[in-house]
Amino acid sequence: MRQYTLACLIALGGALLVSGWRGRLRDRSVWVGLALFSLLTIGADVALTEIGVFSYAPQFLSGIRIVRMPLEDLLYGMALYLTAVTVWAW
């Protein structure tokens, strides 16, 4: 497994654990927000990679892409969203 992929999975797993522990995963608005945030992340990331604002070193990634965006960007964004929502509510 690639370094960035592993880091993103650990971050998302930790965010899910803390969010579940704090009871945030039972709240429907958290899931709706996560879905909307994910769509925005995909749209922005695909656009920015398409016009060449940034690119990714393939040796650190899994190779799974959503259009041009690496899956790891979505996983990391989801972890950040869940962490922010949980800390805000805490």
DSSP file (Angstrom, degrees, kcal/mol; ACC not computed):
  #  RESIDUE AA STRUCTURE BP1 BP2  ACC     N-H-->O    O-->H-N    N-H-->O    O-->H-N    TCO  KAPPA ALPHA  PHI   PSI    X-CA   Y-CA   Z-CA
    1    1 A M              0   0    0      0, 0.0    61,-0.1     0, 0.0    60,-0.0   0.000 360.0 360.0 360.0 140.7    0.0    0.0    0.0
    2    2 A R     >  -     0   0    0      1,-0.1     4,-2.4     4,-0.0     5,-0.2  -0.312 360.0-116.7 -73.6 156.6    1.3    3.5   -0.9
    3    3 A Q  H  > S+     0   0    0     56,-0.3     4,-2.4     1,-0.2     5,-0.2   0.924 112.4  43.3 -61.7 -49.8    2.2    6.0    1.8
    4    4 A Y  H  > S+     0   0    0     56,-1.1     4,-2.4     2,-0.2    -1,-0.2   0.874 113.0  53.4 -68.1 -36.1   -0.4    8.6    1.1
    5    5 A T  H  > S+     0   0    0     55,-0.9     4,-2.4     2,-0.2    -1,-0.2   0.942 110.9  46.3 -62.0 -47.8   -3.1    6.0    0.7
    6    6 A L  H  X S+     0   0    0     -4,-2.4     4,-2.4     1,-0.2    -2,-0.2   0.912 111.9  51.1 -62.0 -44.0   -2.3    4.5    4.1
    7    7 A A  H  X S+     0   0    0     -4,-2.4     4,-2.4     1,-0.2    -1,-0.2   0.905 111.2  48.2 -60.9 -42.0   -2.2    7.9    5.7
    8    8 A C  H  X S+     0   0    0     -4,-2.4     4,-2.7     2,-0.2     5,-0.2   0.895 111.2  49.8 -66.7 -40.6   -5.6    8.8    4.3
    9    9 A L  H  X S+     0   0    0     -4,-2.4     4,-2.6     2,-0.2    -2,-0.2   0.893 112.1  48.2 -65.6 -38.9   -7.1    5.6    5.4
   10   10 A I  H  X S+     0   0    0     -4,-2.4     4,-2.7     2,-0.2    -2,-0.2   0.924 112.7  48.5 -65.4 -44.3   -5.8    6.0    8.9
   11   11 A A  H  X S+     0   0    0     -4,-2.4     4,-2.3     2,-0.2    -2,-0.2   0.922 114.3  45.3 -62.6 -44.2   -7.0    9.6    9.0
   12   12 A L  H  X S+     0   0    0     -4,-2.7     4,-2.6     2,-0.2    -2,-0.2   0.912 113.0  50.8 -67.2 -41.8  -10.5    8.6    7.8
   13   13 A G  H  X S+     0   0    0     -4,-2.6     4,-2.3    -5,-0.2    -2,-0.2   0.919 112.0  47.3 -60.6 -43.9  -10.6    5.7   10.2
   14   14 A G  H  X S+     0   0    0     -4,-2.7     4,-2.5     2,-0.2     5,-0.2   0.902 111.7  50.2 -63.6 -41.5   -9.7    7.9   13.1
   15   15 A A  H  X S+     0   0    0     -4,-2.3     4,-2.6     1,-0.2     5,-0.2   0.902 111.2  49.1 -64.5 -40.6  -12.3   10.5   12.1
   16   16 A L  H  X S+     0   0    0     -4,-2.6     4,-2.5     2,-0.2     5,-0.2   0.902 111.5  49.9 -65.3 -40.4  -15.0    7.8   11.8
   17   17 A L  H  X S+     0   0    0     -4,-2.3     4,-2.6     2,-0.2    -2,-0.2   0.942 114.8  42.3 -62.8 -47.9  -14.0    6.4   15.3
   18   18 A V  H  X S+     0   0    0     -4,-2.5     4,-2.2     2,-0.2     6,-0.2   0.914 115.3  49.9 -67.7 -41.9  -14.1    9.8   17.0
   19   19 A S  H  <>S+     0   0    0     -4,-2.6     5,-2.4    -5,-0.2     6,-0.8   0.903 113.7  46.1 -63.0 -40.9  -17.3   10.9   15.2
   20   20 A G  H ><5S+     0   0    0     -4,-2.5     3,-1.1    -5,-0.2    -2,-0.2   0.912 111.0  52.2 -66.6 -42.3  -19.0    7.6   16.1
   21   21 A W  H 3<5S+     0   0    0     -4,-2.6    -2,-0.2     1,-0.3    -1,-0.2   0.869 111.5  46.9 -60.5 -38.0  -17.8    7.9   19.7
   22   22 A R  T 3<5S-     0   0    0     -4,-2.2    -1,-0.3    -5,-0.2    -2,-0.2   0.445 116.3-116.1 -85.9  -0.3  -19.2   11.4   20.0
   23   23 A G  T X 5S+     0   0    0     -3,-1.1     3,-0.9    -4,-0.3     4,-0.2   0.590  77.9 126.1  81.5  10.8  -22.5   10.3   18.4
   24   24 A R  G > < +     0   0    0     -5,-2.4     3,-1.4     1,-0.2     6,-0.3   0.771  61.0  67.6 -74.3 -24.5  -22.2   12.4   15.3
   25   25 A L  G 3  S+     0   0    0     -6,-0.8    -1,-0.2     1,-0.3    -5,-0.1   0.631  92.0  61.9 -74.3 -10.7  -22.7    9.5   12.8
   26   26 A R  G <  S+     0   0    0     -3,-0.9     2,-0.6    -6,-0.1    -1,-0.3   0.590  84.0  94.4 -84.0 -11.2  -26.3    9.1   14.0
   27   27 A D    X>  -     0   0    0     -3,-1.4     3,-1.1    -4,-0.2     4,-1.1  -0.726  66.1-153.5 -88.3 118.1  -27.1   12.6   12.7
   28   28 A R  H 3> S+     0   0    0     -2,-0.6     4,-2.3     1,-0.3     5,-0.2   0.837  92.8  63.2 -59.2 -34.2  -28.5   12.6    9.2
   29   29 A S  H 3> S+     0   0    0      1,-0.2     4,-2.5     2,-0.2    -1,-0.3   0.818  97.2  57.3 -64.2 -29.1  -27.2   16.2    8.6
   30   30 A V  H <> S+     0   0    0     -3,-1.1     4,-2.3    -6,-0.3    -1,-0.2   0.919 109.0  45.2 -65.1 -42.6  -23.6   14.9    9.0
   31   31 A W  H  X S+     0   0    0     -4,-1.1     4,-2.2     2,-0.2    -2,-0.2   0.883 113.7  48.8 -69.4 -38.9  -24.1   12.4    6.2
   32   32 A V  H  X S+     0   0    0     -4,-2.3     4,-2.4     2,-0.2     5,-0.2   0.929 113.5  47.6 -65.0 -44.1  -25.8   14.9    3.9
   33   33 A G  H  X S+     0   0    0     -4,-2.5     4,-2.9     1,-0.2     5,-0.2   0.893 110.3  52.1 -62.4 -40.4  -23.0   17.4    4.6
   34   34 A L  H  X S+     0   0    0     -4,-2.3     4,-2.3     2,-0.2    -1,-0.2   0.904 110.0  48.8 -63.5 -41.3  -20.4   14.8    3.9
   35   35 A A  H  X S+     0   0    0     -4,-2.2     4,-2.1     2,-0.2    -2,-0.2   0.928 114.4  44.9 -64.4 -44.9  -22.0   13.9    0.6
   36   36 A L  H  X S+     0   0    0     -4,-2.4     4,-2.3     2,-0.2    -2,-0.2   0.914 113.3  50.0 -66.1 -42.4  -22.2   17.6   -0.5
   37   37 A F  H  X S+     0   0    0     -4,-2.9     4,-2.5     1,-0.2    -1,-0.2   0.898 110.0  51.6 -61.8 -40.2  -18.7   18.2    0.7
   38   38 A S  H  X S+     0   0    0     -4,-2.3     4,-2.6    -5,-0.2    -1,-0.2   0.907 109.1  49.7 -64.2 -42.2  -17.5   15.2   -1.2
   39   39 A L  H  X S+     0   0    0     -4,-2.1     4,-2.5     2,-0.2    -2,-0.2   0.913 112.3  47.6 -62.6 -42.6  -19.2   16.4   -4.4
   40   40 A L  H  X S+     0   0    0     -4,-2.3     4,-2.7     2,-0.2     5,-0.3   0.899 111.6  51.1 -64.4 -40.4  -17.6   19.8   -4.0
   41   41 A T  H  X S+     0   0    0     -4,-2.5     4,-2.7     2,-0.2     5,-0.3   0.929 111.2  47.5 -62.0 -46.0  -14.2   18.3   -3.4
   42   42 A I  H  X S+     0   0    0     -4,-2.6     4,-2.6     2,-0.2     5,-0.3   0.940 113.6  47.8 -61.7 -47.4  -14.5   16.1   -6.5
   43   43 A G  H  X S+     0   0    0     -4,-2.5     4,-2.0     1,-0.2    -2,-0.2   0.933 116.4  42.0 -60.0 -48.2  -15.6   19.1   -8.7
   44   44 A A  H  X S+     0   0    0     -4,-2.7     4,-2.6     2,-0.2     5,-0.2   0.923 116.3  48.0 -67.1 -44.2  -12.9   21.4   -7.5
   45   45 A D  H  X S+     0   0    0     -4,-2.7     4,-2.3    -5,-0.3     5,-0.3   0.913 112.1  48.6 -65.9 -43.1  -10.1   18.8   -7.5
   46   46 A V  H  X S+     0   0    0     -4,-2.6     4,-2.2    -5,-0.3    -1,-0.2   0.928 113.7  47.9 -62.2 -44.1  -11.0   17.6  -11.0
   47   47 A A  H  X S+     0   0    0     -4,-2.0     4,-1.9    -5,-0.3    -2,-0.2   0.924 112.8  47.8 -63.0 -44.4  -11.1   21.1  -12.3
   48   48 A L  H  <>S+     0   0    0     -4,-2.6     5,-2.2     1,-0.2     6,-0.8   0.861 114.7  44.8 -68.9 -35.5   -7.8   22.1  -10.7
   49   49 A T  H  <5S+     0   0    0     -4,-2.3     3,-0.5    -5,-0.2    -1,-0.2   0.854 110.1  56.7 -74.5 -32.9   -6.0   19.0  -12.0
   50   50 A E  H  <5S+     0   0    0     -4,-2.2    -2,-0.2    -5,-0.3    -1,-0.2   0.898 110.6  42.2 -64.5 -40.9   -7.5   19.4  -15.4
   51   51 A I  T  <5S-     0   0    0     -4,-1.9    -1,-0.2    -5,-0.1    -2,-0.2   0.480 117.8-112.2 -88.0  -0.8   -6.1   23.0  -15.9
   52   52 A G  T   5S+     0   0    0     -3,-0.5    -3,-0.2    -4,-0.4     3,-0.1   0.689  71.6 138.1  85.9  19.0   -2.8   22.0  -14.4
   53   53 A V  S   <S-     0   0    0     -5,-2.2     2,-0.3     1,-0.2    -4,-0.2   0.890  81.3  -6.2 -63.8 -37.5   -2.8   23.9  -11.1
   54   54 A F        -     0   0    0     -6,-0.8     2,-0.3     2,-0.0    -2,-0.2  -0.978  63.3-165.5-150.7 164.3   -1.3   20.8   -9.4
   55   55 A S        -     0   0    0     -2,-0.3     2,-0.4    -3,-0.1    -6,-0.0  -0.854  20.0-116.7-142.3 177.0   -0.4   17.2  -10.1
   56   56 A Y        -     0   0    0     -2,-0.3     5,-0.0    -7,-0.0     3,-0.0  -0.940  17.2-122.8-126.9 141.4    0.4   14.1   -8.1
   57   57 A A    >   -     0   0    0     -2,-0.4     3,-1.6     1,-0.1     4,-0.3  -0.733  24.7-148.4 -78.7 117.1    3.5   11.9   -7.8
   58   58 A P  G >  S+     0   0    0      0, 0.0     3,-1.2     0, 0.0    -1,-0.1   0.720  86.4  73.6 -64.8 -22.4    2.2    8.5   -8.7
   59   59 A Q  G 3  S+     0   0    0      1,-0.3   -56,-0.3   -57,-0.0    -2,-0.0   0.680  99.6  46.4 -67.9 -14.9    4.6    6.6   -6.5
   60   60 A F  G <  S+     0   0    0     -3,-1.6   -56,-1.1   -58,-0.1   -55,-0.9   0.490 103.4  77.4-101.1  -4.8    2.7    7.7   -3.4
   61   61 A L  S <  S-     0   0    0     -3,-1.2   -58,-0.1    -4,-0.3    -5,-0.0  -0.636  77.3-125.7-111.7 162.3   -0.9    6.9   -4.6
   62   62 A S        -     0   0    0     -2,-0.2     3,-0.1     2,-0.2    -1,-0.1   0.746  45.4-121.5 -74.7 -24.5   -3.0    3.8   -5.1
   63   63 A G  S    S+     0   0    0      1,-0.4     2,-0.5     0, 0.0    -1,-0.1   0.286  71.6 129.0  96.4  -9.2   -3.7    4.6   -8.7
   64   64 A I        -     0   0    0      2,-0.0     7,-2.6     0, 0.0    -1,-0.4  -0.692  38.3-176.1 -80.4 126.6   -7.5    4.7   -8.2
   65   65 A R  E     -A   70   0A   0     -2,-0.5     2,-0.7     5,-0.2     3,-0.1  -0.925  33.5-146.4-128.0 150.0   -8.8    7.9   -9.7
   66   66 A I  E >  S-A   69   0A   0      3,-3.3     3,-2.3    -2,-0.3     2,-0.8  -0.943  85.7 -50.4-109.9 102.8  -12.1    9.7  -10.0
   67   67 A V  T 3  S-     0   0    0     -2,-0.7    -2,-0.1     1,-0.3   -25,-0.0  -0.588 125.5 -25.0  59.6-104.4  -11.7   11.3  -13.4
   68   68 A R  T 3  S+     0   0    0     -2,-0.8    -1,-0.3    -3,-0.1   -22,-0.0   0.505 119.3  99.7-107.6  -8.7   -8.3   12.9  -12.8
   69   69 A M  E <  S-A   66   0A   0     -3,-2.3    -3,-3.3   -27,-0.1     2,-0.1  -0.629  74.3-122.8 -84.9 131.5   -8.5   13.1   -9.0
   70   70 A P  E >>  -A   65   0A   0      0, 0.0     3,-1.2     0, 0.0     4,-0.9  -0.454  19.0-123.4 -69.0 144.8   -6.8   10.5   -6.9
   71   71 A L  H 3> S+     0   0    0     -7,-2.6     4,-2.2     1,-0.3     3,-0.5   0.829 107.7  68.7 -55.3 -33.9   -9.0    8.6   -4.5
   72   72 A E  H 3> S+     0   0    0     -8,-0.3     4,-2.6     1,-0.2    -1,-0.3   0.831  92.4  57.8 -59.5 -33.9   -6.8    9.7   -1.6
   73   73 A D  H <> S+     0   0    0     -3,-1.2     4,-2.1     2,-0.2    -1,-0.2   0.895 108.1  46.6 -63.9 -38.7   -7.8   13.3   -2.0
   74   74 A L  H  X S+     0   0    0     -4,-0.9     4,-2.5    -3,-0.5    -2,-0.2   0.925 112.8  49.1 -68.7 -43.9  -11.4   12.4   -1.4
   75   75 A L  H  X S+     0   0    0     -4,-2.2     4,-2.1     1,-0.2    -2,-0.2   0.918 112.9  47.5 -61.2 -43.8  -10.6   10.2    1.6
   76   76 A Y  H  X S+     0   0    0     -4,-2.6     4,-2.3     2,-0.2    -1,-0.2   0.907 111.6  50.4 -65.2 -42.1   -8.5   12.9    3.1
   77   77 A G  H  X S+     0   0    0     -4,-2.1     4,-2.5    -5,-0.2    -2,-0.2   0.894 109.4  51.2 -62.7 -40.4  -11.2   15.5    2.5
   78   78 A M  H  X S+     0   0    0     -4,-2.5     4,-2.5     2,-0.2     5,-0.2   0.900 109.4  50.6 -63.8 -40.3  -13.8   13.3    4.1
   79   79 A A  H  X S+     0   0    0     -4,-2.1     4,-2.3     2,-0.2    -2,-0.2   0.914 111.0  48.6 -63.1 -43.0  -11.6   12.8    7.2
   80   80 A L  H  X S+     0   0    0     -4,-2.3     4,-2.6     2,-0.2    -2,-0.2   0.919 111.4  49.8 -63.6 -43.4  -11.2   16.6    7.5
   81   81 A Y  H  X S+     0   0    0     -4,-2.5     4,-2.6     2,-0.2     5,-0.3   0.955 112.5  46.0 -59.8 -51.4  -14.9   17.2    7.2
   82   82 A L  H  X S+     0   0    0     -4,-2.5     4,-2.2     1,-0.2     5,-0.2   0.888 113.7  49.7 -61.6 -39.4  -15.8   14.6    9.8
   83   83 A T  H  X S+     0   0    0     -4,-2.3     4,-2.7    -5,-0.2     5,-0.3   0.933 112.2  47.1 -64.3 -45.9  -13.2   15.9   12.2
   84   84 A A  H  X S+     0   0    0     -4,-2.6     4,-2.4     1,-0.2    -2,-0.2   0.919 114.0  46.7 -63.7 -44.6  -14.3   19.5   11.8
   85   85 A V  H  X S+     0   0    0     -4,-2.6     4,-2.1    -5,-0.2    -1,-0.2   0.902 114.8  47.2 -64.8 -41.6  -18.0   18.7   12.3
   86   86 A T  H  X S+     0   0    0     -4,-2.2     4,-1.8    -5,-0.3    -2,-0.2   0.927 114.0  45.8 -67.9 -45.0  -17.3   16.6   15.3
   87   87 A V  H  < S+     0   0    0     -4,-2.7    -2,-0.2    -5,-0.2    -1,-0.2   0.903 111.8  53.0 -65.6 -39.5  -14.9   19.1   17.0
   88   88 A W  H  < S+     0   0    0     -4,-2.4    -1,-0.2    -5,-0.3    -2,-0.2   0.923 113.2  42.8 -60.9 -44.7  -17.4   21.9   16.3
   89   89 A A  H  <        0   0    0     -4,-2.1    -1,-0.2     1,-0.3    -2,-0.2   0.779 360.0 360.0 -72.5 -26.6  -20.3   20.0   17.9
   90   90 A W     <        0   0    0     -4,-1.8    -1,-0.3    -5,-0.2    -2,-0.2   0.493 360.0 360.0 -67.1 360.0  -18.1   18.9   20.8
